[in-house]
Amino acid sequence: MDCFSDENQENNLSPMKRTPQERKLSYRNLLNKVEGIERTDDVGLQAINQLGEVLREANSLDTEWKIDERVEHAGRNFVGLFSPIISEYFIKKVQYIQNEESEELLPTDLLKLLEDARNILPEVPESGFVYGAYDLDKVPEPKTRKPRQKVAKETLQRKEPERVTNLDKEEESIEEIVKVFNDVLNEKYMENNEEPINYYDYIIDTDSFANTVENMFYFAFLIRDGKAQIDLNKEGKPIIMPIKASTLKQFRDEGGVNTQVITQVSMEQWEMFGELRNIDDRVIYNSIKRKMQGDRN
């Protein structure tokens, strides 16, 4: 292992977890482990795994040295302390394998594989009568299918005119509501000395978020039909005002086209408006609610 490779990276990523005294004690413990493995003369898989753990721990200890400590001990490779013992162990392992291969295979050695062979070779599955004897008296009866009921075409044709009638009624209802919004807009515009009024005071219902969204939808028809105008004041707040018929005619004669605009408001914004507005600010939309209730009565 090259203890000087990637020095900067190791210095930044490997924190000092142990003191020099603790590292020396760890090196001594690793040497004792290796010497203990050597004394047992064990060349099996368990001994190899133990040596692998020793090497990994030695590599981990080596990465904990600071750069100045590595420069001071530049001629010393700490993992090299284990090299003579580990090399001697692997020489024993190679000699053991060579001795095993040189031995002749005896016929009795095959009996040692008998138990393992029994677990590997597949066995023939036993056959049996799964369904038993066939009883002619218990033949399942075929299921009878119910005839499908055909829907008469006349019924569908009768429902179609009712659907068209409902759509016509819905459009008439929308037109009536839009007319109420237009009347209240003109009324409050005149009461405000023909000055634009606040858009949110006009459409926000502090008691219902759903009604507020519907009010934005209805007001969009006033913009589309050229009966109202929306703009921003000096403070960046939206303001609205009605448009006179003469102004609308001049606008369209000059090639102007009205576009339906639908604004949006979130639940958080709606709640904020409800907290900031006082009773006087709700006068405009309350007028719309009273007028709509009066038309229904």
ChimeraX commands (.cxc) that place a marker at each C-alpha (Angstrom):
marker #1 position 0.00,0.00,0.00 radius 0.5
marker #1 position 1.28,3.47,-0.91 radius 0.5
marker #1 position 0.85,5.52,2.22 radius 0.5
marker #1 position 1.54,8.77,0.31 radius 0.5
marker #1 position -1.15,8.47,-2.38 radius 0.5
marker #1 position -4.01,10.99,-2.26 radius 0.5
marker #1 position -2.48,12.73,0.76 radius 0.5
marker #1 position -4.67,15.82,0.54 radius 0.5
marker #1 position -7.86,13.81,0.18 radius 0.5
marker #1 position -7.01,11.55,3.12 radius 0.5
marker #1 position -6.06,14.55,5.25 radius 0.5
marker #1 position -9.45,16.19,4.56 radius 0.5
marker #1 position -11.70,13.11,4.79 radius 0.5
marker #1 position -9.97,10.96,7.49 radius 0.5
marker #1 position -10.52,12.50,10.93 radius 0.5
marker #1 position -8.02,11.87,13.74 radius 0.5
marker #1 position -9.91,9.32,15.79 radius 0.5
marker #1 position -6.99,7.90,17.80 radius 0.5
marker #1 position -3.98,9.37,19.51 radius 0.5
marker #1 position -0.46,8.22,18.56 radius 0.5
marker #1 position -0.32,6.10,21.73 radius 0.5
marker #1 position -3.63,4.44,20.83 radius 0.5
marker #1 position -2.41,3.74,17.29 radius 0.5
marker #1 position 0.77,2.12,18.60 radius 0.5
marker #1 position -1.31,-0.07,20.91 radius 0.5
marker #1 position -3.52,-1.04,17.95 radius 0.5
marker #1 position -0.46,-1.99,15.88 radius 0.5
marker #1 position 0.77,-4.16,18.76 radius 0.5
marker #1 position -2.60,-5.93,19.01 radius 0.5
marker #1 position -2.58,-6.63,15.27 radius 0.5
marker #1 position 0.92,-8.10,15.50 radius 0.5
marker #1 position -0.22,-10.35,18.35 radius 0.5
marker #1 position -3.15,-11.57,16.23 radius 0.5
marker #1 position -0.90,-12.41,13.29 radius 0.5
marker #1 position 1.59,-14.22,15.53 radius 0.5
marker #1 position -1.27,-16.18,17.11 radius 0.5
marker #1 position -2.49,-17.30,13.67 radius 0.5
marker #1 position 1.05,-18.33,12.77 radius 0.5
marker #1 position 1.42,-20.46,15.93 radius 0.5
marker #1 position -1.79,-22.40,15.23 radius 0.5
marker #1 position -0.53,-23.51,11.79 radius 0.5
marker #1 position -4.11,-23.11,10.55 radius 0.5
marker #1 position -4.26,-22.71,6.75 radius 0.5
marker #1 position -8.05,-22.83,6.43 radius 0.5
marker #1 position -10.57,-20.24,5.32 radius 0.5
marker #1 position -11.10,-18.89,8.83 radius 0.5
marker #1 position -7.42,-18.00,9.17 radius 0.5
marker #1 position -7.47,-16.26,5.78 radius 0.5
marker #1 position -10.47,-14.16,6.85 radius 0.5
marker #1 position -8.69,-13.19,10.07 radius 0.5
marker #1 position -5.63,-12.07,8.12 radius 0.5
marker #1 position -7.87,-10.02,5.82 radius 0.5
marker #1 position -9.35,-8.23,8.83 radius 0.5
marker #1 position -5.84,-7.52,10.14 radius 0.5
marker #1 position -4.79,-5.95,6.82 radius 0.5
marker #1 position -7.93,-3.81,6.64 radius 0.5
marker #1 position -7.38,-2.54,10.18 radius 0.5
marker #1 position -3.72,-1.79,9.36 radius 0.5
marker #1 position -4.76,0.21,6.29 radius 0.5
marker #1 position -7.28,2.13,8.40 radius 0.5
marker #1 position -4.62,2.98,10.96 radius 0.5
marker #1 position -2.25,4.13,8.24 radius 0.5
marker #1 position -4.77,6.67,6.87 radius 0.5
marker #1 position -5.03,8.37,10.29 radius 0.5
marker #1 position -1.48,9.71,10.17 radius 0.5
marker #1 position -1.20,13.45,9.52 radius 0.5
marker #1 position 0.93,14.76,6.67 radius 0.5
marker #1 position 3.63,16.10,9.00 radius 0.5
marker #1 position 3.82,12.70,10.75 radius 0.5
marker #1 position 4.16,10.93,7.40 radius 0.5
marker #1 position 6.98,13.27,6.39 radius 0.5
marker #1 position 8.75,12.61,9.70 radius 0.5
marker #1 position 8.46,8.82,9.18 radius 0.5
marker #1 position 8.82,8.88,5.39 radius 0.5
marker #1 position 11.16,5.88,5.30 radius 0.5
marker #1 position 8.82,3.67,7.27 radius 0.5
marker #1 position 5.86,1.71,5.90 radius 0.5
marker #1 position 3.71,0.63,8.84 radius 0.5
marker #1 position 1.94,-2.12,6.95 radius 0.5
marker #1 position 5.38,-3.56,6.18 radius 0.5
marker #1 position 5.64,-4.62,9.83 radius 0.5
marker #1 position 3.27,-7.48,9.03 radius 0.5
marker #1 position 4.92,-8.47,5.73 radius 0.5
marker #1 position 7.38,-11.14,7.03 radius 0.5
marker #1 position 4.74,-12.94,9.10 radius 0.5
marker #1 position 2.06,-12.78,6.39 radius 0.5
marker #1 position 4.51,-13.90,3.68 radius 0.5
marker #1 position 5.54,-16.89,5.79 radius 0.5
marker #1 position 1.89,-17.80,6.34 radius 0.5
marker #1 position 1.06,-17.78,2.63 radius 0.5
marker #1 position 4.14,-19.92,1.86 radius 0.5
marker #1 position 2.71,-22.52,4.26 radius 0.5
marker #1 position -0.66,-22.24,2.52 radius 0.5
marker #1 position 0.87,-22.86,-0.93 radius 0.5
marker #1 position 2.84,-25.85,0.36 radius 0.5
marker #1 position -0.32,-27.28,1.93 radius 0.5
marker #1 position -2.24,-27.01,-1.35 radius 0.5
marker #1 position 0.62,-28.62,-3.29 radius 0.5
marker #1 position 0.74,-31.53,-0.84 radius 0.5
marker #1 position -3.02,-32.03,-1.13 radius 0.5
marker #1 position -2.81,-32.17,-4.94 radius 0.5
marker #1 position 0.05,-34.66,-4.86 radius 0.5
marker #1 position -1.92,-37.24,-2.88 radius 0.5
marker #1 position -3.60,-40.03,-4.86 radius 0.5
marker #1 position -7.39,-40.32,-4.88 radius 0.5
marker #1 position -8.56,-43.53,-3.21 radius 0.5
marker #1 position -11.91,-45.26,-4.03 radius 0.5
marker #1 position -13.00,-44.87,-0.43 radius 0.5
marker #1 position -12.67,-41.09,-0.76 radius 0.5
marker #1 position -15.75,-41.09,-3.01 radius 0.5
marker #1 position -17.88,-42.27,-0.08 radius 0.5
marker #1 position -17.19,-38.94,1.60 radius 0.5
marker #1 position -19.12,-37.23,-1.19 radius 0.5
marker #1 position -22.14,-39.51,-0.86 radius 0.5
marker #1 position -24.12,-37.33,1.55 radius 0.5
marker #1 position -23.51,-34.19,-0.52 radius 0.5
marker #1 position -24.43,-36.01,-3.73 radius 0.5
marker #1 position -27.76,-37.10,-2.29 radius 0.5
marker #1 position -28.71,-33.49,-1.66 radius 0.5
marker #1 position -27.67,-32.40,-5.16 radius 0.5
marker #1 position -29.16,-35.13,-7.39 radius 0.5
marker #1 position -32.91,-34.61,-8.06 radius 0.5
marker #1 position -35.32,-37.29,-6.97 radius 0.5
marker #1 position -38.13,-38.63,-9.16 radius 0.5
marker #1 position -41.46,-37.27,-7.85 radius 0.5
marker #1 position -44.01,-39.79,-6.74 radius 0.5
marker #1 position -47.08,-40.15,-8.97 radius 0.5
marker #1 position -50.61,-40.29,-7.63 radius 0.5
marker #1 position -54.25,-40.05,-8.65 radius 0.5
marker #1 position -55.09,-36.41,-8.21 radius 0.5
marker #1 position -58.71,-36.23,-9.40 radius 0.5
marker #1 position -59.95,-39.68,-8.36 radius 0.5
marker #1 position -62.82,-41.52,-10.09 radius 0.5
marker #1 position -65.13,-39.59,-12.42 radius 0.5
marker #1 position -68.77,-39.50,-11.23 radius 0.5
marker #1 position -71.22,-39.22,-14.13 radius 0.5
marker #1 position -74.12,-38.31,-11.82 radius 0.5
marker #1 position -72.42,-35.08,-10.74 radius 0.5
marker #1 position -71.91,-33.46,-14.12 radius 0.5
marker #1 position -71.99,-29.66,-13.68 radius 0.5
marker #1 position -74.96,-28.03,-15.33 radius 0.5
marker #1 position -74.22,-25.37,-17.92 radius 0.5
marker #1 position -74.91,-21.84,-16.76 radius 0.5
marker #1 position -77.74,-20.02,-18.49 radius 0.5
marker #1 position -76.97,-16.54,-19.72 radius 0.5
marker #1 position -79.47,-13.82,-19.10 radius 0.5
marker #1 position -80.64,-12.05,-22.24 radius 0.5
marker #1 position -79.32,-8.54,-22.60 radius 0.5
marker #1 position -81.81,-5.75,-22.35 radius 0.5
marker #1 position -81.65,-3.34,-25.23 radius 0.5
marker #1 position -82.24,0.31,-24.46 radius 0.5
marker #1 position -84.76,1.89,-26.75 radius 0.5
marker #1 position -83.37,4.69,-28.92 radius 0.5
marker #1 position -86.51,6.76,-28.36 radius 0.5
marker #1 position -85.60,7.22,-24.68 radius 0.5
marker #1 position -82.22,8.71,-25.62 radius 0.5
marker #1 position -83.81,11.04,-28.12 radius 0.5
marker #1 position -86.25,12.33,-25.53 radius 0.5
marker #1 position -83.47,13.23,-23.09 radius 0.5
marker #1 position -81.47,15.28,-25.61 radius 0.5
marker #1 position -83.91,18.27,-25.83 radius 0.5
marker #1 position -84.06,18.41,-22.00 radius 0.5
marker #1 position -80.28,18.77,-21.90 radius 0.5
marker #1 position -80.34,21.65,-24.37 radius 0.5
marker #1 position -83.06,23.35,-22.33 radius 0.5
marker #1 position -80.95,23.10,-19.19 radius 0.5
marker #1 position -77.98,24.68,-20.99 radius 0.5
marker #1 position -80.17,27.55,-22.15 radius 0.5
marker #1 position -81.41,28.10,-18.61 radius 0.5
marker #1 position -77.86,28.06,-17.29 radius 0.5
marker #1 position -76.75,30.69,-19.81 radius 0.5
marker #1 position -79.72,32.88,-18.90 radius 0.5
marker #1 position -78.82,32.56,-15.22 radius 0.5
marker #1 position -75.21,33.61,-15.91 radius 0.5
marker #1 position -76.38,36.62,-17.91 radius 0.5
marker #1 position -78.63,37.72,-15.05 radius 0.5
marker #1 position -75.79,37.47,-12.52 radius 0.5
marker #1 position -73.41,39.36,-14.82 radius 0.5
marker #1 position -76.04,42.10,-15.17 radius 0.5
marker #1 position -76.19,42.43,-11.38 radius 0.5
marker #1 position -72.40,42.81,-11.23 radius 0.5
marker #1 position -72.55,45.48,-13.95 radius 0.5
marker #1 position -75.30,47.46,-12.18 radius 0.5
marker #1 position -73.45,47.46,-8.86 radius 0.5
marker #1 position -70.19,48.47,-10.59 radius 0.5
marker #1 position -71.83,51.51,-12.19 radius 0.5
marker #1 position -73.61,52.41,-8.95 radius 0.5
marker #1 position -70.47,52.31,-6.78 radius 0.5
marker #1 position -68.45,54.08,-9.47 radius 0.5
marker #1 position -70.85,57.03,-9.36 radius 0.5
marker #1 position -70.86,57.05,-5.53 radius 0.5
marker #1 position -67.04,57.21,-5.63 radius 0.5
marker #1 position -67.14,60.45,-7.67 radius 0.5
marker #1 position -66.48,58.52,-10.88 radius 0.5
marker #1 position -63.17,57.25,-9.53 radius 0.5
marker #1 position -62.03,53.61,-10.00 radius 0.5
marker #1 position -62.84,51.24,-7.15 radius 0.5
marker #1 position -60.72,48.50,-5.61 radius 0.5
marker #1 position -61.03,45.22,-7.50 radius 0.5
marker #1 position -60.74,43.02,-4.41 radius 0.5
marker #1 position -63.38,45.03,-2.51 radius 0.5
marker #1 position -65.63,44.29,-5.46 radius 0.5
marker #1 position -65.24,40.52,-5.81 radius 0.5
marker #1 position -64.02,39.06,-2.48 radius 0.5
marker #1 position -66.63,37.45,-0.25 radius 0.5
marker #1 position -65.02,37.23,3.19 radius 0.5
marker #1 position -67.50,34.54,4.22 radius 0.5
marker #1 position -66.91,32.13,1.31 radius 0.5
marker #1 position -63.83,31.32,-0.76 radius 0.5
marker #1 position -65.97,29.51,-3.35 radius 0.5
marker #1 position -68.13,32.60,-3.89 radius 0.5
marker #1 position -64.99,34.67,-4.37 radius 0.5
marker #1 position -63.81,32.38,-7.18 radius 0.5
marker #1 position -67.26,32.54,-8.82 radius 0.5
marker #1 position -67.23,36.35,-8.61 radius 0.5
marker #1 position -63.94,36.45,-10.53 radius 0.5
marker #1 position -65.56,34.27,-13.17 radius 0.5
marker #1 position -68.62,36.51,-13.54 radius 0.5
marker #1 position -66.56,39.72,-13.64 radius 0.5
marker #1 position -64.52,38.25,-16.52 radius 0.5
marker #1 position -67.67,38.46,-18.68 radius 0.5
marker #1 position -67.82,42.23,-18.10 radius 0.5
marker #1 position -64.25,42.50,-19.43 radius 0.5
marker #1 position -65.08,40.28,-22.42 radius 0.5
marker #1 position -68.20,42.29,-23.33 radius 0.5
marker #1 position -66.35,45.59,-22.99 radius 0.5
marker #1 position -68.49,46.81,-20.09 radius 0.5
marker #1 position -65.66,47.11,-17.57 radius 0.5
marker #1 position -61.95,47.89,-17.48 radius 0.5
marker #1 position -59.26,46.60,-15.08 radius 0.5
marker #1 position -55.95,48.37,-14.48 radius 0.5
marker #1 position -53.28,48.93,-11.81 radius 0.5
marker #1 position -52.97,52.08,-9.72 radius 0.5
marker #1 position -49.73,53.73,-8.63 radius 0.5
marker #1 position -49.42,51.29,-5.73 radius 0.5
marker #1 position -49.69,48.30,-8.07 radius 0.5
marker #1 position -53.16,47.31,-6.84 radius 0.5
marker #1 position -55.87,46.31,-9.35 radius 0.5
marker #1 position -58.69,48.80,-9.86 radius 0.5
marker #1 position -61.82,48.57,-12.01 radius 0.5
marker #1 position -64.26,50.99,-13.60 radius 0.5
marker #1 position -67.19,50.76,-16.01 radius 0.5
marker #1 position -66.79,51.71,-19.69 radius 0.5
marker #1 position -69.24,53.99,-21.46 radius 0.5
marker #1 position -70.90,52.82,-24.64 radius 0.5
marker #1 position -69.35,55.66,-26.66 radius 0.5
marker #1 position -65.86,54.77,-25.42 radius 0.5
marker #1 position -66.41,51.11,-26.28 radius 0.5
marker #1 position -67.63,51.98,-29.80 radius 0.5
marker #1 position -64.61,54.17,-30.46 radius 0.5
marker #1 position -62.29,51.41,-29.18 radius 0.5
marker #1 position -63.78,48.81,-31.50 radius 0.5
marker #1 position -63.92,51.18,-34.48 radius 0.5
marker #1 position -60.16,51.58,-34.10 radius 0.5
marker #1 position -59.72,47.79,-34.32 radius 0.5
marker #1 position -59.61,47.03,-30.61 radius 0.5
marker #1 position -60.66,43.58,-29.41 radius 0.5
marker #1 position -61.86,42.74,-25.92 radius 0.5
marker #1 position -60.28,39.71,-24.23 radius 0.5
marker #1 position -61.76,37.75,-21.36 radius 0.5
marker #1 position -59.41,37.88,-18.36 radius 0.5
marker #1 position -59.85,35.65,-15.30 radius 0.5
marker #1 position -57.72,36.46,-12.26 radius 0.5
marker #1 position -56.85,34.03,-9.49 radius 0.5
marker #1 position -56.50,34.09,-5.73 radius 0.5
marker #1 position -55.20,31.43,-3.34 radius 0.5
marker #1 position -56.77,30.36,-0.07 radius 0.5
marker #1 position -53.98,32.07,1.89 radius 0.5
marker #1 position -54.51,35.37,0.02 radius 0.5
marker #1 position -58.27,35.15,0.56 radius 0.5
marker #1 position -57.80,34.64,4.31 radius 0.5
marker #1 position -55.37,37.58,4.42 radius 0.5
marker #1 position -57.91,39.88,2.74 radius 0.5
marker #1 position -60.55,38.79,5.25 radius 0.5
marker #1 position -58.30,39.71,8.18 radius 0.5
marker #1 position -57.18,43.10,6.81 radius 0.5
marker #1 position -60.52,44.42,5.60 radius 0.5
marker #1 position -62.89,46.21,7.95 radius 0.5
marker #1 position -66.67,46.53,7.80 radius 0.5
marker #1 position -66.62,49.58,5.48 radius 0.5
marker #1 position -64.53,47.73,2.87 radius 0.5
marker #1 position -67.23,45.05,2.52 radius 0.5
marker #1 position -69.96,47.48,1.47 radius 0.5
marker #1 position -69.43,46.94,-2.27 radius 0.5
marker #1 position -69.74,43.17,-2.36 radius 0.5
marker #1 position -72.55,43.24,0.23 radius 0.5
marker #1 position -74.47,45.39,-2.24 radius 0.5
marker #1 position -74.02,42.67,-4.86 radius 0.5
marker #1 position -75.28,39.99,-2.47 radius 0.5
marker #1 position -78.35,42.03,-1.47 radius 0.5
marker #1 position -79.22,42.79,-5.08 radius 0.5
marker #1 position -78.87,39.15,-6.12 radius 0.5
marker #1 position -81.05,38.01,-3.21 radius 0.5
marker #1 position -83.65,40.63,-4.11 radius 0.5
marker #1 position -83.80,39.43,-7.73 radius 0.5
marker #1 position -84.32,35.84,-6.60 radius 0.5
marker #1 position -87.15,36.85,-4.26 radius 0.5
marker link #1:1,2 radius 0.2
marker link #1:2,3 radius 0.2
marker link #1:3,4 radius 0.2
marker link #1:4,5 radius 0.2
marker link #1:5,6 radius 0.2
marker link #1:6,7 radius 0.2
marker link #1:7,8 radius 0.2
marker link #1:8,9 radius 0.2
marker link #1:9,10 radius 0.2
marker link #1:10,11 radius 0.2
marker link #1:11,12 radius 0.2
marker link #1:12,13 radius 0.2
marker link #1:13,14 radius 0.2
marker link #1:14,15 radius 0.2
marker link #1:15,16 radius 0.2
marker link #1:16,17 radius 0.2
marker link #1:17,18 radius 0.2
marker link #1:18,19 radius 0.2
marker link #1:19,20 radius 0.2
marker link #1:20,21 radius 0.2
marker link #1:21,22 radius 0.2
marker link #1:22,23 radius 0.2
marker link #1:23,24 radius 0.2
marker link #1:24,25 radius 0.2
marker link #1:25,26 radius 0.2
marker link #1:26,27 radius 0.2
marker link #1:27,28 radius 0.2
marker link #1:28,29 radius 0.2
marker link #1:29,30 radius 0.2
marker link #1:30,31 radius 0.2
marker link #1:31,32 radius 0.2
marker link #1:32,33 radius 0.2
marker link #1:33,34 radius 0.2
marker link #1:34,35 radius 0.2
marker link #1:35,36 radius 0.2
marker link #1:36,37 radius 0.2
marker link #1:37,38 radius 0.2
marker link #1:38,39 radius 0.2
marker link #1:39,40 radius 0.2
marker link #1:40,41 radius 0.2
marker link #1:41,42 radius 0.2
marker link #1:42,43 radius 0.2
marker link #1:43,44 radius 0.2
marker link #1:44,45 radius 0.2
marker link #1:45,46 radius 0.2
marker link #1:46,47 radius 0.2
marker link #1:47,48 radius 0.2
marker link #1:48,49 radius 0.2
marker link #1:49,50 radius 0.2
marker link #1:50,51 radius 0.2
marker link #1:51,52 radius 0.2
marker link #1:52,53 radius 0.2
marker link #1:53,54 radius 0.2
marker link #1:54,55 radius 0.2
marker link #1:55,56 radius 0.2
marker link #1:56,57 radius 0.2
marker link #1:57,58 radius 0.2
marker link #1:58,59 radius 0.2
marker link #1:59,60 radius 0.2
marker link #1:60,61 radius 0.2
marker link #1:61,62 radius 0.2
marker link #1:62,63 radius 0.2
marker link #1:63,64 radius 0.2
marker link #1:64,65 radius 0.2
marker link #1:65,66 radius 0.2
marker link #1:66,67 radius 0.2
marker link #1:67,68 radius 0.2
marker link #1:68,69 radius 0.2
marker link #1:69,70 radius 0.2
marker link #1:70,71 radius 0.2
marker link #1:71,72 radius 0.2
marker link #1:72,73 radius 0.2
marker link #1:73,74 radius 0.2
marker link #1:74,75 radius 0.2
marker link #1:75,76 radius 0.2
marker link #1:76,77 radius 0.2
marker link #1:77,78 radius 0.2
marker link #1:78,79 radius 0.2
marker link #1:79,80 radius 0.2
marker link #1:80,81 radius 0.2
marker link #1:81,82 radius 0.2
marker link #1:82,83 radius 0.2
marker link #1:83,84 radius 0.2
marker link #1:84,85 radius 0.2
marker link #1:85,86 radius 0.2
marker link #1:86,87 radius 0.2
marker link #1:87,88 radius 0.2
marker link #1:88,89 radius 0.2
marker link #1:89,90 radius 0.2
marker link #1:90,91 radius 0.2
marker link #1:91,92 radius 0.2
marker link #1:92,93 radius 0.2
marker link #1:93,94 radius 0.2
marker link #1:94,95 radius 0.2
marker link #1:95,96 radius 0.2
marker link #1:96,97 radius 0.2
marker link #1:97,98 radius 0.2
marker link #1:98,99 radius 0.2
marker link #1:99,100 radius 0.2
marker link #1:100,101 radius 0.2
marker link #1:101,102 radius 0.2
marker link #1:102,103 radius 0.2
marker link #1:103,104 radius 0.2
marker link #1:104,105 radius 0.2
marker link #1:105,106 radius 0.2
marker link #1:106,107 radius 0.2
marker link #1:107,108 radius 0.2
marker link #1:108,109 radius 0.2
marker link #1:109,110 radius 0.2
marker link #1:110,111 radius 0.2
marker link #1:111,112 radius 0.2
marker link #1:112,113 radius 0.2
marker link #1:113,114 radius 0.2
marker link #1:114,115 radius 0.2
marker link #1:115,116 radius 0.2
marker link #1:116,117 radius 0.2
marker link #1:117,118 radius 0.2
marker link #1:118,119 radius 0.2
marker link #1:119,120 radius 0.2
marker link #1:120,121 radius 0.2
marker link #1:121,122 radius 0.2
marker link #1:122,123 radius 0.2
marker link #1:123,124 radius 0.2
marker link #1:124,125 radius 0.2
marker link #1:125,126 radius 0.2
marker link #1:126,127 radius 0.2
marker link #1:127,128 radius 0.2
marker link #1:128,129 radius 0.2
marker link #1:129,130 radius 0.2
marker link #1:130,131 radius 0.2
marker link #1:131,132 radius 0.2
marker link #1:132,133 radius 0.2
marker link #1:133,134 radius 0.2
marker link #1:134,135 radius 0.2
marker link #1:135,136 radius 0.2
marker link #1:136,137 radius 0.2
marker link #1:137,138 radius 0.2
marker link #1:138,139 radius 0.2
marker link #1:139,140 radius 0.2
marker link #1:140,141 radius 0.2
marker link #1:141,142 radius 0.2
marker link #1:142,143 radius 0.2
marker link #1:143,144 radius 0.2
marker link #1:144,145 radius 0.2
marker link #1:145,146 radius 0.2
marker link #1:146,147 radius 0.2
marker link #1:147,148 radius 0.2
marker link #1:148,149 radius 0.2
marker link #1:149,150 radius 0.2
marker link #1:150,151 radius 0.2
marker link #1:151,152 radius 0.2
marker link #1:152,153 radius 0.2
marker link #1:153,154 radius 0.2
marker link #1:154,155 radius 0.2
marker link #1:155,156 radius 0.2
marker link #1:156,157 radius 0.2
marker link #1:157,158 radius 0.2
marker link #1:158,159 radius 0.2
marker link #1:159,160 radius 0.2
marker link #1:160,161 radius 0.2
marker link #1:161,162 radius 0.2
marker link #1:162,163 radius 0.2
marker link #1:163,164 radius 0.2
marker link #1:164,165 radius 0.2
marker link #1:165,166 radius 0.2
marker link #1:166,167 radius 0.2
marker link #1:167,168 radius 0.2
marker link #1:168,169 radius 0.2
marker link #1:169,170 radius 0.2
marker link #1:170,171 radius 0.2
marker link #1:171,172 radius 0.2
marker link #1:172,173 radius 0.2
marker link #1:173,174 radius 0.2
marker link #1:174,175 radius 0.2
marker link #1:175,176 radius 0.2
marker link #1:176,177 radius 0.2
marker link #1:177,178 radius 0.2
marker link #1:178,179 radius 0.2
marker link #1:179,180 radius 0.2
marker link #1:180,181 radius 0.2
marker link #1:181,182 radius 0.2
marker link #1:182,183 radius 0.2
marker link #1:183,184 radius 0.2
marker link #1:184,185 radius 0.2
marker link #1:185,186 radius 0.2
marker link #1:186,187 radius 0.2
marker link #1:187,188 radius 0.2
marker link #1:188,189 radius 0.2
marker link #1:189,190 radius 0.2
marker link #1:190,191 radius 0.2
marker link #1:191,192 radius 0.2
marker link #1:192,193 radius 0.2
marker link #1:193,194 radius 0.2
marker link #1:194,195 radius 0.2
marker link #1:195,196 radius 0.2
marker link #1:196,197 radius 0.2
marker link #1:197,198 radius 0.2
marker link #1:198,199 radius 0.2
marker link #1:199,200 radius 0.2
marker link #1:200,201 radius 0.2
marker link #1:201,202 radius 0.2
marker link #1:202,203 radius 0.2
marker link #1:203,204 radius 0.2
marker link #1:204,205 radius 0.2
marker link #1:205,206 radius 0.2
marker link #1:206,207 radius 0.2
marker link #1:207,208 radius 0.2
marker link #1:208,209 radius 0.2
marker link #1:209,210 radius 0.2
marker link #1:210,211 radius 0.2
marker link #1:211,212 radius 0.2
marker link #1:212,213 radius 0.2
marker link #1:213,214 radius 0.2
marker link #1:214,215 radius 0.2
marker link #1:215,216 radius 0.2
marker link #1:216,217 radius 0.2
marker link #1:217,218 radius 0.2
marker link #1:218,219 radius 0.2
marker link #1:219,220 radius 0.2
marker link #1:220,221 radius 0.2
marker link #1:221,222 radius 0.2
marker link #1:222,223 radius 0.2
marker link #1:223,224 radius 0.2
marker link #1:224,225 radius 0.2
marker link #1:225,226 radius 0.2
marker link #1:226,227 radius 0.2
marker link #1:227,228 radius 0.2
marker link #1:228,229 radius 0.2
marker link #1:229,230 radius 0.2
marker link #1:230,231 radius 0.2
marker link #1:231,232 radius 0.2
marker link #1:232,233 radius 0.2
marker link #1:233,234 radius 0.2
marker link #1:234,235 radius 0.2
marker link #1:235,236 radius 0.2
marker link #1:236,237 radius 0.2
marker link #1:237,238 radius 0.2
marker link #1:238,239 radius 0.2
marker link #1:239,240 radius 0.2
marker link #1:240,241 radius 0.2
marker link #1:241,242 radius 0.2
marker link #1:242,243 radius 0.2
marker link #1:243,244 radius 0.2
marker link #1:244,245 radius 0.2
marker link #1:245,246 radius 0.2
marker link #1:246,247 radius 0.2
marker link #1:247,248 radius 0.2
marker link #1:248,249 radius 0.2
marker link #1:249,250 radius 0.2
marker link #1:250,251 radius 0.2
marker link #1:251,252 radius 0.2
marker link #1:252,253 radius 0.2
marker link #1:253,254 radius 0.2
marker link #1:254,255 radius 0.2
marker link #1:255,256 radius 0.2
marker link #1:256,257 radius 0.2
marker link #1:257,258 radius 0.2
marker link #1:258,259 radius 0.2
marker link #1:259,260 radius 0.2
marker link #1:260,261 radius 0.2
marker link #1:261,262 radius 0.2
marker link #1:262,263 radius 0.2
marker link #1:263,264 radius 0.2
marker link #1:264,265 radius 0.2
marker link #1:265,266 radius 0.2
marker link #1:266,267 radius 0.2
marker link #1:267,268 radius 0.2
marker link #1:268,269 radius 0.2
marker link #1:269,270 radius 0.2
marker link #1:270,271 radius 0.2
marker link #1:271,272 radius 0.2
marker link #1:272,273 radius 0.2
marker link #1:273,274 radius 0.2
marker link #1:274,275 radius 0.2
marker link #1:275,276 radius 0.2
marker link #1:276,277 radius 0.2
marker link #1:277,278 radius 0.2
marker link #1:278,279 radius 0.2
marker link #1:279,280 radius 0.2
marker link #1:280,281 radius 0.2
marker link #1:281,282 radius 0.2
marker link #1:282,283 radius 0.2
marker link #1:283,284 radius 0.2
marker link #1:284,285 radius 0.2
marker link #1:285,286 radius 0.2
marker link #1:286,287 radius 0.2
marker link #1:287,288 radius 0.2
marker link #1:288,289 radius 0.2
marker link #1:289,290 radius 0.2
marker link #1:290,291 radius 0.2
marker link #1:291,292 radius 0.2
marker link #1:292,293 radius 0.2
marker link #1:293,294 radius 0.2
marker link #1:294,295 radius 0.2
marker link #1:295,296 radius 0.2
marker link #1:296,297 radius 0.2
view
